[in-house]
Amino acid sequence: MISTSRPHPCTLYVGGFGSTLTAPELRELFARHGDLHDLRLVDRGDASFAYVTFHDEADADAARRQLDGLRLAGRTLRVARAQ
């Protein structure tokens, strides 16, 4: 039997970074871990956060494992699966 399974998209919540981090910088950081479908940055000053959607769930899981807890510009990234 031939498998016809396709990658499943997966969205991650990213928080803990300051307002100085830009969407292109976030895209570059996360794109190192796989093909991105979408990145939405919500800028609320000190409470900025983002949603990063990968085309493939496996890439999203790898990014989460690698980037959760990363120190970036003096802050600690929180990366988790979005609800």
C-alpha positions as CSV (number, residue, x, y, z in Angstrom):
1,M,0.0,0.0,0.0
2,I,1.3,3.4,-0.9
3,S,1.2,6.1,1.8
4,T,-0.5,9.3,0.7
5,S,0.0,11.1,3.9
6,R,0.9,14.8,3.7
7,P,2.6,16.9,6.3
8,H,0.2,18.4,8.8
9,P,0.6,22.2,9.6
10,C,1.3,23.1,13.1
11,T,1.2,26.5,14.9
12,L,3.5,27.5,17.7
13,Y,2.9,30.3,20.3
14,V,6.1,32.3,20.9
15,G,6.3,34.7,23.8
16,G,8.9,36.2,26.1
17,F,10.6,38.5,23.6
18,G,10.7,42.3,23.7
19,S,9.2,44.7,21.2
20,T,12.6,45.3,19.5
21,L,12.4,41.9,17.8
22,T,11.0,42.2,14.3
23,A,8.8,39.9,12.3
24,P,11.7,39.4,9.7
25,E,14.1,38.5,12.6
26,L,11.6,36.0,14.0
27,R,10.9,34.5,10.5
28,E,14.7,34.0,10.0
29,L,15.1,32.4,13.4
30,F,12.2,29.9,12.9
31,A,12.8,29.3,9.2
32,R,16.1,27.6,10.2
33,H,14.0,24.7,11.4
34,G,11.7,24.2,8.5
35,D,9.3,25.6,5.9
36,L,7.1,28.3,7.4
37,H,3.5,28.8,6.2
38,D,2.7,31.9,8.3
39,L,4.0,34.2,11.0
40,R,1.8,36.6,12.9
41,L,3.4,39.1,15.2
42,V,1.2,40.8,17.8
43,D,3.0,43.9,19.1
44,R,1.7,45.0,22.5
45,G,4.9,46.8,23.7
46,D,6.4,44.7,26.4
47,A,3.9,41.9,26.0
48,S,4.6,41.1,22.3
49,F,4.0,37.6,21.1
50,A,3.8,35.7,17.8
51,Y,2.2,32.7,16.2
52,V,4.4,30.8,13.8
53,T,2.8,28.1,11.5
54,F,5.0,25.5,9.9
55,H,3.9,23.4,6.9
56,D,5.1,20.3,8.7
57,E,4.3,19.3,12.3
58,A,7.7,17.6,12.7
59,D,9.5,20.8,11.8
60,A,7.4,22.7,14.3
61,D,8.2,20.2,17.0
62,A,11.9,20.5,16.2
63,A,11.7,24.3,16.4
64,R,9.9,24.1,19.7
65,R,12.5,21.8,21.2
66,Q,15.4,23.9,20.0
67,L,14.1,27.4,20.7
68,D,12.0,27.1,23.9
69,G,14.1,28.6,26.6
70,L,16.6,30.3,24.2
71,R,18.1,33.5,25.6
72,L,17.6,36.3,23.0
73,A,18.5,39.9,23.6
74,G,18.5,39.4,27.3
75,R,15.0,37.7,27.3
76,T,14.0,34.0,27.4
77,L,11.8,32.7,24.6
78,R,8.7,30.6,25.4
79,V,7.7,28.4,22.6
80,A,4.8,26.0,22.8
81,R,2.1,24.5,20.6
82,A,-0.7,27.0,20.1
83,Q,-4.1,25.9,21.5
